[in-house]
Amino acid sequence: MTKRVFIAGFKHETNTFSRLPTDMAAYKARTYYRDDEVATKMRGTATEIGAAVDAARKHGWSIRHPIYANATPSGKVTKDMHDHVTKVIVDSLNADGPFDGILLCLHGAMVCEHDEDGEGRLLQSVRDAVGRDIPVAVTLDLHANVTDRMADLADIMISYRTYPHVDQYEIATQACGLLDRAMKGEIHPKVHVRRREMLDGADHGRTTSPGPMTDALDTLDRLLAETPGTYAGSINAGFPWVDIHDTGPTCVVTGEGDDPAHGRIAERVMEQIWRDRDKLTITLVSIKDALVQVKSALARGVQAPIVLADYADNPGGGGYGDATKLLGAMVEADLSNAAFGTIYDPDAALACRNAGLGATIRLELGGKVDPAVQGGPLSLMGTVTAITDGTFAMEGPMTRGARVDMGPSAVFSVGGVDIVVASRRYQNYDRMFFKSVGIDPEKKKVLGVKSAHHFRAACAPIASHIIVVDDGGGVTSRNYKDLPYRNVRRPVYPLDLD
């Protein structure tokens, strides 16, 4: 008999220190698809929804997908927005059911105005609608803050295993396979979760080189292989820029029934993550030191691009994307054949468009969302060297094929630095953020990117050096003790412990 499966996505990585609300406008600025548009837009992409659409064909499912919504990380999700998506999902479950199974593509670090556990609240609404007998599978981001409520309300829970997140398709494919088995009655899975008194852990989940995360995954996989009845295991590094009780890393194991051995696996992995809490695979440097390293490398005749990553103002973690300190330093250093992308400033993008291609104008660029924290605007004289509508498809390897709309965009060239000015906030994790506006990143000597780590998926293969910059002051800085935590459980590492 054909299985009827309900598929939906509601994603947000909330930075509670951001002043930008996450409302309907924030979702529509990035991804807000309804009904048939979901499959039309997401089929063929290296995403969870893309994988779910393919899995439906493989398993012979009949599917219903009423909504997929994903906003760029920012402040709390408004009550109106959460209520809206919840209503769309619940109304469809009631009107279009019954269903044999449910797949929800979530993030795991959503905080709302009215509930600090956005995913837990959504899952409770789903359970209230369909009961406890229908299997519910959940995919999560590696940086989820998994709560006990989330784990209790899901039957299957699997997170990405890579950072940068290049395995979204594979993780969703795995979740769909387990959901299919659960619907057929072949397995009866349960989710186990364990945590420690930590805000951040496992090297923030980095898997681009051997380190705490790859070591912990090796341990997890060995224990899963040794323990009967286990189906999946995940390590969530946590999202530390969230001031809620359960912020921090977790290990999640999905296994057959309520077997205490599965919880013990998660305990042992978390013990290892706690022991390795001070180990990092990256070094964060000041802007001043970063420019010294750049000039030294250029003096040695380095050919491939040197990549400067703006860690403290990463839109992929809730940063505003308009901090000017690193960009200003690159301009002041009089770099040649350099590019910076992107800086969020819709007013500046409009000014470039109004001035026209080839115009030389003065712009007050960036630094407008929170000047006291991010640094104020840069007053720059430059030339408009490109004007675009800001739309393109990702090349990959991360979210290959997914569509991006930066809004009206331009390239503003100041000296030897080509600056990509965008009307919407995006983390730069694909070469198309440069190529779509006519910049060939492989031919640049220096690339500045608004990203903490995801940029490595696209840029590491072409980079000669990667320098990660954190001068503090941004809402995604790793200087956690400078942030006003009030709700997280205490004592907690690194605010109190160690």
C-alpha positions in Angstrom: 0.0 0.0 0.0 1.3 3.5 -0.9 2.5 5.4 2.2 1.3 9.0 2.6 4.0 11.2 3.9 3.8 14.8 5.2 6.9 16.9 4.5 7.6 20.5 5.7 10.5 22.7 6.5 10.7 25.6 9.0 14.2 26.7 9.8 15.9 29.4 11.7 19.2 29.8 13.6 18.3 32.5 16.1 20.9 34.8 17.5 19.2 36.3 20.6 21.8 39.1 20.8 20.7 40.4 17.3 18.3 43.4 17.2 16.8 42.3 13.9 13.4 40.6 14.3 12.7 37.5 12.3 9.3 38.0 10.8 7.5 37.2 7.6 9.5 39.8 5.7 12.7 38.1 6.9 11.5 34.7 5.6 10.3 36.1 2.3 13.7 37.8 1.8 15.3 34.4 1.6 13.0 31.4 1.3 9.3 31.1 1.7 7.7 28.5 -0.6 4.1 27.1 -0.4 2.5 24.0 -1.8 3.6 23.0 -5.3 6.3 25.7 -5.3 8.2 23.7 -2.6 9.0 20.8 -4.9 9.3 23.0 -8.0 12.0 25.2 -6.3 13.8 22.6 -4.3 13.8 19.5 -6.6 17.4 18.8 -7.8 19.0 20.8 -4.9 21.6 19.4 -2.5 19.2 20.2 0.4 17.0 18.2 2.8 13.8 19.1 0.9 15.5 18.1 -2.4 16.4 14.8 -0.8 12.9 14.2 0.5 11.4 14.8 -2.9 13.8 12.2 -4.4 13.2 9.8 -1.5 9.4 9.9 -2.2 10.0 8.7 -5.7 12.4 6.0 -4.5 10.1 4.7 -1.8 6.8 5.1 -3.7 5.4 7.6 -1.3 2.5 10.0 -1.9 3.6 13.3 -0.4 2.1 16.6 0.7 4.5 19.6 1.3 2.5 22.7 2.2 5.4 24.9 3.3 9.2 25.4 3.3 10.4 28.5 5.1 14.1 29.4 5.9 15.3 32.9 7.0 18.9 34.2 7.3 20.0 33.9 11.0 18.9 37.0 13.0 17.0 37.8 16.2 14.0 36.0 17.7 11.3 34.6 15.4 8.1 36.7 16.0 5.1 35.0 17.6 3.0 35.9 14.5 5.5 34.2 12.2 5.7 31.0 14.3 2.0 30.9 14.7 1.5 31.3 11.0 3.8 28.4 10.0 2.4 26.2 12.8 -1.1 26.9 11.5 -0.2 26.1 7.9 1.3 22.8 9.0 -1.4 21.8 11.5 -4.2 22.8 9.1 -2.7 20.7 6.3 -2.2 17.7 8.7 -5.9 17.9 9.6 -7.3 18.7 6.1 -5.1 16.5 4.0 -4.6 13.5 6.3 -4.4 10.9 7.5 -0.7 10.4 7.0 1.5 7.4 7.6 4.6 9.4 8.5 6.0 13.0 8.9 9.3 14.5 7.9 10.2 17.9 9.3 13.3 19.7 8.2 14.2 22.0 11.0 17.4 23.8 12.3 17.3 23.1 16.1 18.3 26.6 17.3 15.1 28.5 16.8 14.1 30.9 19.6 10.7 32.7 19.5 9.3 35.7 21.2 6.9 33.5 23.1 9.0 30.3 23.5 12.7 29.7 23.7 12.3 26.3 22.2 10.8 27.0 18.8 11.2 23.5 17.4 9.8 21.9 20.5 6.7 24.1 20.4 6.2 23.2 16.7 6.6 19.5 17.4 4.1 19.7 20.3 1.6 21.2 17.9 2.2 18.5 15.4 1.8 15.8 18.1 -1.4 17.4 19.4 -2.8 17.1 15.8 -1.7 13.6 14.9 -1.1 11.8 18.2 1.9 9.7 19.2 1.4 6.7 16.9 2.5 8.3 13.6 6.3 8.3 13.2 7.9 11.7 13.0 11.4 12.1 11.6 13.4 15.3 12.1 16.5 16.6 10.4 18.6 19.2 12.2 21.6 21.5 11.6 24.9 20.4 13.2 24.6 23.6 15.4 21.2 22.7 16.9 20.6 23.2 20.6 18.6 20.1 21.2 16.1 20.2 24.0 14.6 17.2 25.9 11.2 18.3 24.6 12.4 18.0 21.0 13.9 14.6 21.6 10.8 13.3 23.3 8.4 14.4 20.5 10.5 13.0 17.6 10.9 9.3 16.8 13.9 9.8 14.5 16.4 12.7 14.8 19.5 13.1 12.6 21.8 16.1 12.2 24.3 17.1 9.6 27.8 15.6 10.2 29.9 18.1 8.3 30.8 21.7 8.9 30.7 23.3 6.3 27.3 21.5 5.9 27.9 19.6 2.6 25.9 16.5 3.6 22.4 17.9 3.9 21.1 15.7 1.1 22.7 12.6 2.5 21.4 13.2 6.1 17.8 13.7 4.8 18.1 10.6 2.6 19.1 8.6 5.7 16.2 10.0 7.7 13.7 9.2 4.9 15.0 5.6 4.8 14.4 5.2 8.6 11.0 6.8 8.3 10.1 4.3 5.6 11.1 1.4 7.8 9.2 2.9 10.7 6.0 3.3 8.7 6.2 -0.3 7.6 6.6 -1.4 11.2 10.1 -2.8 10.7 11.6 -0.6 13.4 10.2 1.3 16.5 12.8 4.1 17.0 13.3 6.3 20.0 15.6 9.4 20.5 18.1 9.7 23.3 19.9 13.0 24.0 22.7 14.0 26.5 24.5 17.3 27.2 27.1 18.9 29.4 27.4 22.3 31.1 28.9 23.9 27.9 27.8 26.7 25.6 30.0 25.5 22.7 31.9 22.3 22.1 33.6 19.8 19.7 35.5 22.7 18.1 32.2 24.2 17.1 31.7 21.2 14.9 34.4 21.8 12.4 35.2 18.9 10.2 37.6 20.5 7.6 40.6 19.0 9.5 41.1 16.3 12.1 40.2 17.6 15.6 37.7 17.2 18.4 34.6 16.9 16.2 36.1 14.3 13.9 37.4 12.4 16.9 34.0 12.5 18.6 32.3 11.2 15.4 34.8 8.4 15.3 34.0 7.4 18.8 30.3 7.7 18.2 30.4 5.5 15.1 32.5 2.8 16.9 30.0 2.7 19.8 27.0 2.6 17.4 28.6 -0.4 15.5 29.2 -2.2 18.8 25.7 -1.7 20.2 22.7 -3.6 18.8 19.6 -1.8 17.8 21.1 1.6 16.9 20.0 3.4 13.7 21.7 6.8 13.7 23.9 9.1 15.8 24.5 12.8 15.7 26.8 15.3 17.4 25.4 18.8 17.7 28.1 21.4 18.5 25.4 23.8 19.7 24.8 27.4 18.7 26.3 29.5 21.5 24.9 32.9 20.5 21.5 31.9 22.1 20.7 33.0 25.6 18.4 30.1 26.6 18.6 27.4 29.3 19.6 24.5 26.9 22.2 26.2 24.8 25.1 24.0 24.0 26.4 20.7 22.5 24.5 17.4 22.6 24.9 13.9 21.4 21.7 12.3 20.0 21.2 8.6 19.4 18.2 7.1 17.6 17.7 3.4 18.4 15.2 0.6 18.8 12.9 1.1 21.7 13.8 2.5 25.1 17.2 0.8 25.4 19.4 2.4 28.2 22.5 1.3 26.2 21.7 3.9 23.6 21.6 6.7 26.2 25.0 5.5 27.5 26.5 5.9 24.0 25.5 9.6 24.1 26.9 9.9 27.6 30.3 8.6 26.6 30.5 10.8 23.6 29.6 13.9 25.7 32.3 12.9 28.2 34.9 13.0 25.4 33.6 16.4 24.1 33.9 17.8 27.7 37.5 16.6 28.0 38.4 18.2 24.6 36.5 21.4 25.3 39.6 23.6 25.0 40.9 22.1 21.7 40.4 24.2 18.5 41.5 23.7 14.9 41.4 27.4 14.0 43.2 30.5 15.3 41.4 33.8 15.5 43.5 36.9 14.8 43.0 40.6 15.1 42.4 42.7 11.9 45.8 44.3 12.4 47.6 41.0 12.6 45.6 39.7 9.6 46.8 42.5 7.4 50.4 42.0 8.5 50.1 38.4 7.4 48.5 39.4 4.1 51.2 41.9 3.2 53.9 39.3 4.1 52.3 36.7 1.9 51.9 39.1 -1.0 55.6 40.2 -0.6 56.6 36.6 -1.0 54.7 36.5 -4.4 51.7 34.3 -3.3 49.5 33.8 -6.4 46.4 32.1 -5.2 43.8 34.1 -3.2 44.4 34.9 0.4 41.0 34.6 2.2 40.1 36.9 5.1 37.0 35.7 7.0 35.0 38.2 9.1 34.1 35.8 12.0 32.6 38.4 14.3 30.1 39.6 11.7 28.9 36.4 10.1 25.4 36.7 8.7 25.3 32.9 8.9 25.3 33.1 12.6 23.1 36.2 13.0 25.6 38.9 12.2 24.3 42.0 10.6 26.6 41.7 7.6 27.4 45.4 7.5 30.3 45.7 10.0 33.0 47.9 8.4 36.2 47.2 10.4 37.7 44.5 8.2 36.6 46.2 4.9 38.0 49.5 6.1 41.3 48.0 6.9 41.5 46.3 3.5 40.9 49.7 1.8 43.3 51.5 4.1 46.0 48.9 3.4 45.7 49.9 -0.3 45.4 46.3 -1.4 45.3 45.7 -5.2 43.3 43.1 -7.0 41.1 42.4 -4.0 37.4 41.7 -3.5 35.1 41.9 -0.5 31.7 40.2 -0.4 29.1 40.9 0.6 28.3 44.0 2.7 24.6 44.5 3.5 23.5 48.0 2.7 20.3 48.4 0.6 20.6 52.2 0.6 24.1 52.0 -0.9 23.0 49.4 -3.4 20.2 51.8 -4.5 22.6 54.7 -4.7 24.9 52.7 -7.0 21.9 51.8 -9.2 20.7 55.4 -9.4 24.2 56.7 -10.2 24.6 54.2 -13.0 27.3 51.9 -14.3 30.7 53.7 -14.5 29.7 56.6 -12.2 32.2 57.8 -9.6 30.4 58.7 -6.4 30.9 58.9 -2.6 29.1 56.3 -0.5 28.4 56.1 3.2 28.8 52.3 3.2 27.8 49.8 5.9 27.8 50.2 9.6 24.1 51.3 9.8 22.3 48.5 11.7 24.1 49.0 15.0 27.0 51.5 14.6 27.9 51.4 18.3 28.7 47.7 18.1 29.7 47.2 14.5 31.5 50.4 13.7 29.9 53.2 11.7 29.7 53.7 7.9 32.8 54.1 5.8 32.8 57.3 3.7 34.3 56.1 0.4 34.9 57.5 -3.0 34.7 54.9 -5.7 33.3 53.7 -9.0 30.2 51.6 -9.7 31.6 48.7 -11.8 28.6 46.4 -11.8 24.9 46.5 -11.3 22.8 43.3 -11.0 19.5 42.0 -9.7 21.3 39.8 -7.2 19.9 36.5 -8.2 21.8 33.3 -8.9 21.9 29.6 -8.2 24.5 28.1 -5.9 27.4 26.1 -7.5 28.1 24.1 -4.4 29.3 22.0 -2.8 27.0 23.4 -0.1 23.3 23.6 -1.1 24.2 23.2 -4.8 21.3 24.4 -7.0 19.5 26.4 -4.4 18.4 29.9 -5.5 19.7 33.1 -3.9 18.2 36.6 -4.2 20.5 39.2 -2.7 18.1 41.9 -4.0 19.4 44.8 -6.1 23.2 44.6 -5.9 26.3 46.3 -7.2 30.1 46.3 -7.2 31.6 49.5 -5.8 35.3 49.6 -6.5 37.5 51.6 -4.2 41.2 51.6 -5.2 42.1 48.0 -5.7 39.2 46.6 -3.7 35.9 45.5 -5.5 33.1 45.6 -2.9 29.9 43.5 -3.4 27.1 45.6 -2.0 23.8 43.7 -1.4 20.3 44.6 -0.4 19.8 41.4 1.6 21.8 39.7 4.3 23.7 36.5 3.2 26.7 34.6 4.4 29.2 34.2 1.6 29.6 30.4 1.2 29.6 30.0 -2.5 31.8 31.5 -5.2 28.7 32.7 -7.0 28.4 35.5 -4.5 31.4 36.9 -6.4 30.9 35.4 -9.9 27.3 36.5 -10.2 28.5 40.2 -10.2 31.3 39.6 -12.6 34.2 39.0 -10.2 36.3 35.9 -10.7 37.4 34.9 -7.2 40.2 32.7 -8.4 42.0 35.6 -10.1 41.9 37.8 -7.0 44.9 38.1 -4.7 42.8 38.8 -1.6 39.2 37.8 -0.8 37.3 39.2 2.2 34.2 37.2 3.1 31.4 37.6 5.6 31.5 34.1 6.9 32.9 32.2 9.8 33.5 28.7 8.3 31.1 27.8 5.6 33.2 29.7 3.1 35.8 26.9 3.2 33.5 24.6 1.2 33.9 26.8 -1.9 37.0 28.8 -1.1 39.5 26.4 0.5 40.2 24.6 -2.8 41.4 27.9 -4.4 43.0 29.6 -1.4 46.7 29.9 -0.6 46.0 31.1 2.9 42.9 31.4 5.1 42.9 33.9 7.9 40.0 34.1 10.3 39.5 37.5 11.9 37.8 38.3 15.2 38.3 41.7 16.8 35.2 41.3 18.9 32.4 43.7 18.8 30.1 41.7 16.6 27.1 39.6 17.6 28.9 36.4 16.4 32.2 37.1 18.1 33.7 34.1 20.0 34.4 36.4 22.9 31.4 34.9 24.8 32.2 36.6 28.1 31.5 40.0 26.4 27.9 39.0 25.6 25.0 39.6 28.1 23.9 36.1 28.9 21.0 36.0 31.5 19.0 32.9 30.8 21.5 30.1 30.2 22.0 27.6 32.9 24.8 28.4 35.3 27.6 27.6 35.9 28.5 26.9 32.3 31.7 26.7 30.3 33.3 29.0 29.3 31.4 31.8 31.2 32.1 30.2 34.7 33.8 26.9 34.5 37.5 26.7 33.7 
